[in-house]
Amino acid sequence: MRIMALSDQESPLLWDYFDRRRLEGIDLILSCGDLDPRYLSFLTTFTNAPVVYVHGNHDDRYAAVPPEGCVCAEDRIVCCQGVRVFGLGGSMRYKRQGEHQYTQRQMDLRVLRRRLSLLRQGGFDILLTHAPALGLNDGDDLAHMGFDAFNGLMDRYRPRYFIHGHVHMNYGLDIPRLSSYGDTQVINAFETYTFDY
């Protein structure tokens, strides 16, 4: 399965200078959030691949303009061609107002509420989030700190992939695109990254 992961910044090659051939062979598109909903809707019109997304911390606009033709994976498992994708969007709460921002405790509770359904489904293959895991590709500031709950999910269910965004690769040269956590391949999906499952 060929998967295209997207996050945080619309790729000019997929929008401004779009060529349909760039989506050839793509079986699944995963969005880690903070992308214009019209961008995701646009992509669905040029591919048969499902577009599955979670919310970023700047995606309040999705309530008024949802990404049409896309599947929201927030707090649930979405199965695509036998691959189970578990989605948990949002970032660390760093201001009073704003949807899709959580404290460590609130994210722990989101995960706890899904524990039974995760056990019933035998876990998941891909963890799709907006924020990174705590201490793994996250930032030092509160806004870009990762969630410890994601480390726990990887420890318990050992997904093949953990795909996140939020920490832009253009913030600095030391932000890796690929890393690992135990048996899990970690991908920073900033702008776009394609890989084979």
Contacts in CASP RR format, 6 or more apart in sequence:
PFRMAT RR
TARGET T0000
AUTHOR 0000-0000-0000
METHOD contacts of the structure
MODEL  1
MRIMALSDQESPLLWDYFDRRRLEGIDLILSCGDLDPRYLSFLTTFTNAP
VVYVHGNHDDRYAAVPPEGCVCAEDRIVCCQGVRVFGLGGSMRYKRQGEH
QYTQRQMDLRVLRRRLSLLRQGGFDILLTHAPALGLNDGDDLAHMGFDAF
NGLMDRYRPRYFIHGHVHMNYGLDIPRLSSYGDTQVINAFETYTFDY
1 27 0 8 1.000
1 28 0 8 1.000
1 81 0 8 1.000
1 83 0 8 1.000
1 196 0 8 1.000
1 197 0 8 1.000
2 25 0 8 1.000
2 26 0 8 1.000
2 27 0 8 1.000
2 28 0 8 1.000
2 194 0 8 1.000
2 195 0 8 1.000
2 196 0 8 1.000
2 197 0 8 1.000
3 26 0 8 1.000
3 27 0 8 1.000
3 28 0 8 1.000
3 29 0 8 1.000
3 30 0 8 1.000
3 194 0 8 1.000
3 195 0 8 1.000
3 196 0 8 1.000
3 197 0 8 1.000
4 23 0 8 1.000
4 26 0 8 1.000
4 28 0 8 1.000
4 29 0 8 1.000
4 30 0 8 1.000
4 49 0 8 1.000
4 192 0 8 1.000
4 193 0 8 1.000
4 194 0 8 1.000
5 29 0 8 1.000
5 30 0 8 1.000
5 31 0 8 1.000
5 32 0 8 1.000
5 163 0 8 1.000
5 187 0 8 1.000
5 189 0 8 1.000
5 192 0 8 1.000
5 193 0 8 1.000
5 194 0 8 1.000
5 195 0 8 1.000
6 14 0 8 1.000
6 29 0 8 1.000
6 30 0 8 1.000
6 31 0 8 1.000
6 32 0 8 1.000
6 33 0 8 1.000
6 35 0 8 1.000
6 40 0 8 1.000
6 189 0 8 1.000
6 191 0 8 1.000
6 192 0 8 1.000
7 31 0 8 1.000
7 32 0 8 1.000
7 33 0 8 1.000
7 34 0 8 1.000
7 35 0 8 1.000
7 130 0 8 1.000
7 164 0 8 1.000
7 165 0 8 1.000
7 166 0 8 1.000
7 188 0 8 1.000
7 189 0 8 1.000
7 190 0 8 1.000
7 191 0 8 1.000
8 32 0 8 1.000
8 33 0 8 1.000
8 34 0 8 1.000
8 35 0 8 1.000
8 165 0 8 1.000
8 166 0 8 1.000
8 168 0 8 1.000
8 189 0 8 1.000
8 190 0 8 1.000
8 191 0 8 1.000
9 34 0 8 1.000
9 35 0 8 1.000
9 168 0 8 1.000
9 190 0 8 1.000
9 191 0 8 1.000
10 35 0 8 1.000
10 36 0 8 1.000
10 39 0 8 1.000
10 191 0 8 1.000
11 191 0 8 1.000
11 192 0 8 1.000
13 19 0 8 1.000
13 22 0 8 1.000
13 192 0 8 1.000
14 22 0 8 1.000
14 23 0 8 1.000
14 39 0 8 1.000
14 43 0 8 1.000
14 192 0 8 1.000
15 39 0 8 1.000
15 42 0 8 1.000
18 42 0 8 1.000
18 46 0 8 1.000
20 46 0 8 1.000
23 43 0 8 1.000
23 46 0 8 1.000
23 47 0 8 1.000
23 49 0 8 1.000
26 47 0 8 1.000
26 49 0 8 1.000
26 194 0 8 1.000
27 49 0 8 1.000
27 80 0 8 1.000
27 81 0 8 1.000
28 49 0 8 1.000
28 50 0 8 1.000
28 52 0 8 1.000
28 80 0 8 1.000
28 81 0 8 1.000
28 83 0 8 1.000
28 197 0 8 1.000
29 43 0 8 1.000
29 47 0 8 1.000
29 49 0 8 1.000
29 50 0 8 1.000
29 51 0 8 1.000
29 52 0 8 1.000
30 52 0 8 1.000
30 53 0 8 1.000
30 85 0 8 1.000
30 126 0 8 1.000
30 128 0 8 1.000
30 163 0 8 1.000
30 189 0 8 1.000
31 40 0 8 1.000
31 51 0 8 1.000
31 52 0 8 1.000
31 53 0 8 1.000
31 54 0 8 1.000
31 67 0 8 1.000
31 70 0 8 1.000
32 53 0 8 1.000
32 54 0 8 1.000
32 56 0 8 1.000
32 89 0 8 1.000
32 128 0 8 1.000
32 129 0 8 1.000
32 130 0 8 1.000
32 163 0 8 1.000
32 164 0 8 1.000
32 165 0 8 1.000
32 166 0 8 1.000
32 189 0 8 1.000
33 53 0 8 1.000
33 54 0 8 1.000
33 55 0 8 1.000
33 56 0 8 1.000
33 59 0 8 1.000
33 89 0 8 1.000
33 130 0 8 1.000
33 165 0 8 1.000
34 56 0 8 1.000
34 57 0 8 1.000
34 58 0 8 1.000
34 59 0 8 1.000
34 130 0 8 1.000
34 165 0 8 1.000
34 166 0 8 1.000
35 53 0 8 1.000
35 59 0 8 1.000
37 59 0 8 1.000
37 61 0 8 1.000
37 62 0 8 1.000
37 65 0 8 1.000
37 66 0 8 1.000
37 67 0 8 1.000
37 68 0 8 1.000
38 65 0 8 1.000
38 67 0 8 1.000
39 67 0 8 1.000
40 51 0 8 1.000
40 53 0 8 1.000
40 67 0 8 1.000
40 70 0 8 1.000
41 67 0 8 1.000
41 68 0 8 1.000
41 69 0 8 1.000
41 70 0 8 1.000
43 51 0 8 1.000
44 51 0 8 1.000
44 67 0 8 1.000
44 68 0 8 1.000
44 69 0 8 1.000
44 70 0 8 1.000
50 70 0 8 1.000
50 71 0 8 1.000
50 78 0 8 1.000
50 80 0 8 1.000
51 67 0 8 1.000
51 69 0 8 1.000
51 70 0 8 1.000
51 71 0 8 1.000
52 70 0 8 1.000
52 71 0 8 1.000
52 72 0 8 1.000
52 73 0 8 1.000
52 78 0 8 1.000
52 80 0 8 1.000
52 85 0 8 1.000
52 128 0 8 1.000
53 67 0 8 1.000
53 70 0 8 1.000
53 71 0 8 1.000
53 72 0 8 1.000
53 73 0 8 1.000
54 72 0 8 1.000
54 73 0 8 1.000
54 74 0 8 1.000
54 87 0 8 1.000
54 88 0 8 1.000
54 89 0 8 1.000
54 90 0 8 1.000
54 128 0 8 1.000
54 129 0 8 1.000
54 130 0 8 1.000
55 62 0 8 1.000
55 72 0 8 1.000
55 74 0 8 1.000
55 89 0 8 1.000
55 90 0 8 1.000
55 99 0 8 1.000
55 100 0 8 1.000
55 130 0 8 1.000
56 89 0 8 1.000
56 90 0 8 1.000
56 91 0 8 1.000
56 100 0 8 1.000
56 130 0 8 1.000
56 166 0 8 1.000
57 90 0 8 1.000
57 91 0 8 1.000
57 98 0 8 1.000
57 100 0 8 1.000
57 101 0 8 1.000
57 130 0 8 1.000
57 131 0 8 1.000
57 143 0 8 1.000
57 166 0 8 1.000
59 99 0 8 1.000
59 100 0 8 1.000
60 98 0 8 1.000
60 99 0 8 1.000
60 100 0 8 1.000
63 99 0 8 1.000
71 78 0 8 1.000
73 85 0 8 1.000
73 86 0 8 1.000
73 87 0 8 1.000
73 128 0 8 1.000
74 87 0 8 1.000
74 88 0 8 1.000
74 89 0 8 1.000
75 87 0 8 1.000
75 88 0 8 1.000
75 110 0 8 1.000
75 113 0 8 1.000
75 114 0 8 1.000
76 86 0 8 1.000
76 87 0 8 1.000
76 114 0 8 1.000
76 117 0 8 1.000
77 84 0 8 1.000
77 85 0 8 1.000
77 86 0 8 1.000
77 87 0 8 1.000
77 117 0 8 1.000
77 118 0 8 1.000
77 121 0 8 1.000
77 123 0 8 1.000
77 124 0 8 1.000
78 84 0 8 1.000
78 85 0 8 1.000
78 87 0 8 1.000
79 85 0 8 1.000
83 125 0 8 1.000
83 126 0 8 1.000
83 197 0 8 1.000
84 121 0 8 1.000
84 123 0 8 1.000
84 124 0 8 1.000
84 125 0 8 1.000
84 126 0 8 1.000
85 124 0 8 1.000
85 125 0 8 1.000
85 126 0 8 1.000
85 128 0 8 1.000
86 114 0 8 1.000
86 118 0 8 1.000
86 123 0 8 1.000
86 124 0 8 1.000
86 126 0 8 1.000
86 127 0 8 1.000
86 128 0 8 1.000
86 153 0 8 1.000
86 159 0 8 1.000
87 127 0 8 1.000
87 128 0 8 1.000
87 129 0 8 1.000
88 107 0 8 1.000
88 110 0 8 1.000
88 111 0 8 1.000
88 127 0 8 1.000
88 128 0 8 1.000
88 129 0 8 1.000
88 147 0 8 1.000
88 149 0 8 1.000
88 150 0 8 1.000
89 100 0 8 1.000
89 128 0 8 1.000
89 129 0 8 1.000
89 130 0 8 1.000
89 131 0 8 1.000
90 100 0 8 1.000
90 101 0 8 1.000
90 102 0 8 1.000
90 129 0 8 1.000
90 130 0 8 1.000
90 131 0 8 1.000
90 166 0 8 1.000
91 100 0 8 1.000
91 101 0 8 1.000
91 102 0 8 1.000
91 130 0 8 1.000
91 131 0 8 1.000
91 143 0 8 1.000
91 144 0 8 1.000
91 166 0 8 1.000
92 101 0 8 1.000
92 102 0 8 1.000
92 103 0 8 1.000
92 104 0 8 1.000
92 131 0 8 1.000
92 142 0 8 1.000
92 143 0 8 1.000
92 144 0 8 1.000
92 145 0 8 1.000
92 146 0 8 1.000
92 147 0 8 1.000
93 101 0 8 1.000
93 102 0 8 1.000
93 103 0 8 1.000
93 106 0 8 1.000
94 101 0 8 1.000
94 141 0 8 1.000
94 142 0 8 1.000
94 143 0 8 1.000
95 101 0 8 1.000
100 130 0 8 1.000
102 110 0 8 1.000
102 147 0 8 1.000
104 134 0 8 1.000
104 147 0 8 1.000
104 148 0 8 1.000
104 149 0 8 1.000
107 147 0 8 1.000
107 149 0 8 1.000
108 148 0 8 1.000
108 149 0 8 1.000
110 149 0 8 1.000
111 149 0 8 1.000
111 153 0 8 1.000
118 124 0 8 1.000
118 157 0 8 1.000
122 157 0 8 1.000
123 157 0 8 1.000
123 159 0 8 1.000
124 157 0 8 1.000
124 159 0 8 1.000
125 159 0 8 1.000
125 160 0 8 1.000
125 161 0 8 1.000
125 197 0 8 1.000
126 159 0 8 1.000
126 160 0 8 1.000
126 161 0 8 1.000
126 162 0 8 1.000
126 163 0 8 1.000
126 197 0 8 1.000
127 150 0 8 1.000
127 153 0 8 1.000
127 154 0 8 1.000
127 157 0 8 1.000
127 159 0 8 1.000
127 161 0 8 1.000
127 162 0 8 1.000
127 163 0 8 1.000
127 184 0 8 1.000
128 163 0 8 1.000
128 164 0 8 1.000
129 147 0 8 1.000
129 150 0 8 1.000
129 162 0 8 1.000
129 163 0 8 1.000
129 164 0 8 1.000
129 165 0 8 1.000
130 164 0 8 1.000
130 165 0 8 1.000
130 166 0 8 1.000
131 138 0 8 1.000
131 144 0 8 1.000
131 145 0 8 1.000
131 146 0 8 1.000
131 147 0 8 1.000
131 150 0 8 1.000
131 164 0 8 1.000
131 165 0 8 1.000
131 166 0 8 1.000
132 138 0 8 1.000
132 139 0 8 1.000
132 144 0 8 1.000
132 146 0 8 1.000
132 147 0 8 1.000
132 150 0 8 1.000
132 164 0 8 1.000
132 165 0 8 1.000
132 166 0 8 1.000
132 167 0 8 1.000
132 186 0 8 1.000
132 188 0 8 1.000
133 146 0 8 1.000
133 147 0 8 1.000
133 148 0 8 1.000
133 150 0 8 1.000
133 151 0 8 1.000
133 154 0 8 1.000
133 162 0 8 1.000
133 164 0 8 1.000
133 181 0 8 1.000
133 186 0 8 1.000
134 145 0 8 1.000
134 146 0 8 1.000
134 147 0 8 1.000
134 148 0 8 1.000
134 150 0 8 1.000
134 151 0 8 1.000
135 146 0 8 1.000
135 151 0 8 1.000
136 146 0 8 1.000
136 150 0 8 1.000
136 151 0 8 1.000
136 179 0 8 1.000
136 181 0 8 1.000
136 186 0 8 1.000
137 164 0 8 1.000
137 167 0 8 1.000
137 175 0 8 1.000
137 176 0 8 1.000
137 179 0 8 1.000
137 186 0 8 1.000
137 188 0 8 1.000
138 144 0 8 1.000
138 145 0 8 1.000
138 146 0 8 1.000
138 167 0 8 1.000
139 145 0 8 1.000
139 146 0 8 1.000
139 167 0 8 1.000
144 166 0 8 1.000
144 167 0 8 1.000
150 162 0 8 1.000
150 164 0 8 1.000
151 181 0 8 1.000
153 159 0 8 1.000
154 162 0 8 1.000
154 181 0 8 1.000
154 182 0 8 1.000
154 184 0 8 1.000
158 182 0 8 1.000
158 183 0 8 1.000
158 184 0 8 1.000
159 184 0 8 1.000
160 183 0 8 1.000
160 184 0 8 1.000
160 185 0 8 1.000
160 197 0 8 1.000
161 184 0 8 1.000
161 185 0 8 1.000
161 186 0 8 1.000
161 187 0 8 1.000
161 195 0 8 1.000
161 197 0 8 1.000
162 181 0 8 1.000
162 184 0 8 1.000
162 185 0 8 1.000
162 186 0 8 1.000
162 187 0 8 1.000
163 186 0 8 1.000
163 187 0 8 1.000
163 189 0 8 1.000
164 186 0 8 1.000
164 187 0 8 1.000
164 188 0 8 1.000
164 189 0 8 1.000
165 188 0 8 1.000
165 189 0 8 1.000
165 190 0 8 1.000
167 175 0 8 1.000
167 188 0 8 1.000
167 190 0 8 1.000
168 175 0 8 1.000
168 190 0 8 1.000
169 175 0 8 1.000
169 177 0 8 1.000
169 188 0 8 1.000
169 190 0 8 1.000
169 191 0 8 1.000
170 190 0 8 1.000
175 188 0 8 1.000
176 188 0 8 1.000
177 187 0 8 1.000
177 188 0 8 1.000
177 190 0 8 1.000
177 193 0 8 1.000
178 185 0 8 1.000
178 186 0 8 1.000
178 187 0 8 1.000
178 188 0 8 1.000
179 186 0 8 1.000
180 186 0 8 1.000
187 193 0 8 1.000
187 195 0 8 1.000
END
